[in-house]
Amino acid sequence: MLVCANCGKEGTDVTNTCDKCKSVMYCNATCRKRHRRKHKKQCEEHVKRAAEKDEKLFKQPPPNEDCPICMVRLPTLESGSSYYSCCGKVICCGCLHAYDNKGNKVENKKCPFCRTTIPYTDDEIVERTKKRMEMNDSIAIYNRGCDYFSGESGLPQDYDKAIELWHRAGELGCTDAYFNIGNSYANGEGVEVDQKKEKHYYELAAMGGHVDARHNLGIDEENADNIDRAIKHFMIAVRDGDADSLQRVQQLHSNGNATKEDYIKALQSYQTYLDEIESDQRDEAAAADDEYKYIGDVSQLLAFVLYLYSGNRIMNGVGQ
């Protein structure tokens, strides 16, 4: 039930919105005009806060850290790297594959970075994760939350505990944690469905560099017919390697909702990302096993268009 900010009338016909702040509703234009002077200060403050929030929201996040072994930027795609609870390092697929190819694929496989034997039993995994959690390792805390969420690694399923741990991990910088909380509010898993909270946690994840959260925000804006905002979200995600967002920009261009310049910029941004993450080792790893795929699927058409407009060609077939 909506309420008129001027006269207090309630009803579904209270649909006249303040043009500037969009935060209050009126039953008609007369009420909106009468309330204008009283609402002016609040309206200006709301517009100011919204502009400050947008400035933060649409700022390109810092890139992923480098792989500690090869010192090349880590891929965004989940299969492009792996986390090791022994040392808390995230190792790229190229280094994992290179390590295996040196004849070290033995029964007691070791971490490529610290050479600690990888745990095999649930008890070992839980104990090692516990030690990393005591060191405020955000990924370890996030992983423990995932274990509680799904009831894995010998732990009971506990949605409340999972979300509690994800909150802690998110505050320590783990964007996956905020993304999962957003998903929980989207799907009603462990919490009541709440679209405002869903969007809030997607925004926190996106500002930290989570491309799936950013893509979801873009889809929501596109569905609300806020095309300019949708394109902004997609372009930021593309710069961080999200192939799905690149495909959305292509579709918007095909529908006449994005310009040719938008499309070319998206293609060039994606190419820049590829230039930052590619290495011979990663190419070899992706060609050897889909487990090491580190580049999202893009059509040969996109590669060809980029070749025409920029003189650079997206790597063909790598990880596809």
C-alpha positions in Angstrom: 0.0 0.0 0.0 1.5 3.4 -1.1 1.1 6.6 0.9 0.9 10.2 -0.4 3.7 12.2 1.2 1.4 15.3 1.3 -2.1 14.3 2.4 -1.4 10.8 3.8 -3.9 9.1 1.5 -3.2 5.4 1.0 -3.9 3.3 -2.0 -2.6 1.7 -5.2 -3.4 4.9 -7.1 -0.7 6.8 -5.3 1.6 6.8 -8.3 2.7 10.4 -8.8 6.4 10.4 -8.1 8.8 13.2 -7.4 10.6 13.8 -10.7 14.0 14.5 -9.1 14.6 12.0 -6.3 12.0 9.3 -7.1 11.8 8.6 -3.4 8.3 9.9 -2.5 4.9 9.4 -4.0 1.8 11.5 -4.3 -1.8 10.8 -5.1 -1.9 13.6 -7.7 0.0 16.5 -9.2 -1.7 19.0 -6.8 -0.4 17.2 -3.8 3.1 17.0 -5.3 3.1 20.8 -5.9 1.8 21.6 -2.4 4.5 19.5 -0.9 7.3 20.8 -3.0 8.7 23.5 -0.6 8.6 21.1 2.4 10.2 18.3 0.4 12.9 20.4 -1.3 15.7 20.0 1.2 15.0 16.2 1.6 14.9 15.9 -2.2 18.2 17.7 -2.7 19.9 15.5 0.0 18.5 12.3 -1.6 19.7 13.3 -5.0 23.2 14.1 -3.6 23.4 10.8 -1.8 22.2 8.9 -5.0 24.9 10.7 -7.1 27.6 9.8 -4.5 26.5 6.2 -4.5 26.5 6.0 -8.3 30.0 7.4 -8.4 31.2 4.6 -6.2 29.0 2.0 -8.0 30.1 2.8 -11.5 33.8 3.1 -10.7 36.0 0.4 -12.4 37.1 -1.9 -9.5 40.8 -2.7 -9.1 41.9 -5.7 -11.2 42.5 -9.2 -9.7 45.8 -9.7 -8.0 48.6 -11.5 -9.8 49.4 -15.2 -9.5 52.1 -15.5 -6.9 54.1 -17.9 -9.1 54.0 -16.5 -12.7 53.1 -12.9 -11.6 50.5 -12.6 -14.3 47.0 -11.2 -13.5 44.7 -13.9 -12.3 41.8 -14.8 -14.6 38.2 -13.8 -13.5 36.7 -17.2 -14.7 36.5 -19.5 -11.7 38.2 -22.4 -13.4 41.2 -20.2 -14.2 42.6 -20.5 -10.7 42.5 -22.5 -7.5 42.8 -21.6 -3.8 45.1 -23.5 -1.5 44.2 -23.5 2.2 47.8 -24.5 3.2 49.2 -21.1 2.4 46.1 -19.1 1.4 47.4 -18.5 -2.1 45.4 -18.5 -5.3 47.3 -20.1 -8.1 46.5 -19.7 -11.8 45.6 -22.7 -14.0 48.8 -22.3 -16.1 51.0 -22.8 -13.1 48.9 -25.7 -11.8 49.2 -27.4 -15.2 53.0 -26.6 -15.5 53.5 -28.1 -12.1 51.7 -31.3 -13.0 53.7 -31.6 -16.2 57.0 -31.7 -14.3 56.3 -35.2 -13.1 55.1 -34.2 -9.7 51.7 -35.8 -10.1 52.3 -38.2 -7.2 50.0 -39.9 -4.8 50.5 -37.2 -2.2 50.1 -34.2 -4.4 51.6 -31.0 -3.0 50.7 -27.3 -3.2 52.6 -25.7 -6.2 53.5 -22.7 -4.1 54.5 -23.9 -0.6 54.8 -27.7 -1.4 52.6 -28.7 1.5 50.7 -32.0 0.9 47.1 -31.4 -0.1 44.6 -32.8 2.4 42.3 -35.6 1.3 39.9 -36.3 4.2 37.1 -34.0 5.5 38.7 -33.8 8.9 42.0 -32.6 7.3 40.2 -30.0 5.2 38.1 -28.7 8.1 41.2 -28.5 10.3 43.3 -26.6 7.7 40.4 -24.3 6.9 40.0 -23.6 10.6 43.7 -22.5 10.9 43.3 -20.1 7.9 40.1 -18.7 9.4 41.9 -17.9 12.7 44.2 -15.8 10.5 41.2 -13.9 9.0 41.6 -15.5 5.6 38.5 -14.2 3.8 38.5 -17.1 1.3 38.8 -19.7 4.0 35.9 -18.1 5.9 33.8 -18.0 2.7 34.6 -21.6 1.9 33.5 -22.7 5.4 30.3 -20.8 4.9 29.8 -22.7 1.6 30.3 -26.0 3.5 27.6 -25.1 6.0 25.3 -23.9 3.2 25.5 -27.2 1.3 26.2 -29.5 4.3 29.6 -30.7 2.9 33.0 -31.5 4.4 31.3 -33.4 7.2 29.5 -30.3 8.5 25.7 -30.1 9.0 23.6 -27.9 6.7 23.1 -24.6 8.5 21.9 -21.6 6.4 22.2 -19.1 9.3 25.8 -20.1 10.0 26.6 -19.9 6.3 25.3 -16.4 6.0 27.0 -15.3 9.2 30.3 -16.5 7.8 29.7 -14.9 4.4 29.1 -11.6 6.1 32.4 -11.9 7.9 34.2 -12.9 4.7 32.6 -10.1 2.8 33.7 -7.5 5.4 37.3 -8.9 4.9 37.1 -8.4 1.2 35.7 -11.6 -0.3 33.3 -10.5 -3.0 32.0 -14.1 -3.6 30.6 -13.9 -0.1 28.5 -10.8 -0.8 27.4 -12.4 -4.1 26.2 -15.5 -2.3 24.3 -13.5 0.2 22.6 -11.7 -2.7 21.7 -15.0 -4.2 20.2 -16.1 -0.9 17.9 -13.1 -0.8 17.1 -13.7 -4.5 16.1 -17.3 -3.9 14.8 -17.3 -0.3 17.5 -19.8 0.9 18.0 -19.3 4.6 16.3 -15.8 4.5 13.1 -14.3 3.2 13.1 -13.2 -0.5 14.0 -9.5 -0.5 14.8 -7.8 -3.7 16.2 -4.7 -2.0 18.7 -6.7 0.0 19.5 -8.8 -3.0 20.4 -5.7 -4.9 22.4 -4.2 -2.0 24.6 -7.3 -1.7 25.1 -7.5 -5.5 26.2 -3.9 -5.4 28.7 -4.6 -2.6 30.1 -7.6 -4.6 30.2 -5.6 -7.9 32.0 -2.7 -6.3 34.6 -5.2 -5.1 35.1 -6.6 -8.7 32.6 -9.5 -8.8 31.6 -9.8 -12.5 28.6 -12.1 -12.0 27.1 -9.6 -9.5 27.8 -6.8 -11.9 26.2 -8.7 -14.8 23.1 -9.4 -12.7 22.8 -5.6 -11.9 23.0 -4.9 -15.6 20.3 -7.4 -16.4 18.1 -5.8 -13.7 18.6 -2.4 -15.1 18.0 -3.6 -18.7 14.7 -5.3 -17.6 13.7 -2.0 -15.9 14.4 -0.2 -19.3 17.3 1.7 -17.7 19.5 1.0 -20.7 22.2 3.6 -20.0 22.8 2.2 -16.5 22.7 -1.4 -17.9 25.4 -0.6 -20.4 27.5 1.0 -17.7 27.3 -2.2 -15.7 28.0 -4.5 -18.7 31.0 -2.4 -19.8 32.6 -2.6 -16.3 32.1 -6.3 -16.3 33.5 -6.7 -19.8 36.7 -4.9 -18.7 37.1 -7.5 -16.0 36.6 -10.4 -18.5 32.9 -11.2 -18.3 32.1 -12.8 -21.7 28.3 -12.9 -20.8 28.3 -9.1 -20.5 30.1 -8.8 -23.8 27.3 -10.8 -25.4 24.7 -8.5 -23.7 26.3 -5.5 -25.3 26.3 -7.2 -28.6 22.6 -8.0 -28.2 21.8 -4.4 -27.2 23.7 -3.2 -30.2 21.7 -5.6 -32.5 18.5 -4.3 -30.9 19.4 -0.7 -31.5 19.8 0.1 -27.8 23.6 0.4 -27.8 25.7 2.4 -30.3 28.4 0.9 -32.5 30.9 2.9 -30.4 29.6 1.1 -27.3 30.1 -2.2 -29.0 33.6 -1.5 -30.3 34.6 -0.2 -26.9 33.3 -3.4 -25.2 35.3 -5.5 -27.7 38.5 -3.5 -27.2 38.0 -3.7 -23.4 37.7 -7.4 -23.5 40.8 -7.7 -25.7 42.7 -5.6 -23.2 41.7 -8.0 -20.4 42.8 -10.9 -22.5 46.2 -9.3 -23.1 46.6 -8.9 -19.3 45.8 -12.5 -18.4 47.1 -14.6 -21.3 50.3 -16.7 -21.1 51.7 -19.7 -23.0 51.3 -21.8 -19.9 47.6 -20.9 -19.5 47.0 -21.6 -23.2 48.6 -25.0 -22.9 46.5 -25.8 -19.7 43.2 -24.7 -21.4 44.0 -26.8 -24.5 44.9 -29.8 -22.4 41.8 -29.9 -20.0 38.6 -27.9 -19.7 39.3 -27.9 -16.0 41.8 -25.2 -16.7 39.6 -23.1 -18.9 40.3 -19.4 -18.1 38.6 -17.4 -20.9 34.8 -17.2 -21.3 33.2 -18.3 -24.5 33.0 -15.7 -27.2 32.0 -16.3 -30.8 34.3 -16.1 -33.7 32.1 -13.2 -35.0 33.2 -11.1 -32.0 36.8 -12.0 -32.6 36.5 -11.0 -36.3 34.8 -7.7 -35.5 37.5 -6.8 -33.1 40.1 -7.7 -35.7 38.5 -5.4 -38.2 38.2 -2.4 -35.8 41.3 -2.6 -33.7 43.8 -4.7 -35.6 44.0 -7.0 -32.6 42.5 -10.5 -32.6 41.0 -12.3 -29.6 42.7 -15.6 -29.0 40.9 -18.2 -31.0 39.7 -21.3 -29.3 41.6 -20.9 -26.1 39.6 -22.4 -23.3 36.6 -22.8 -25.5 
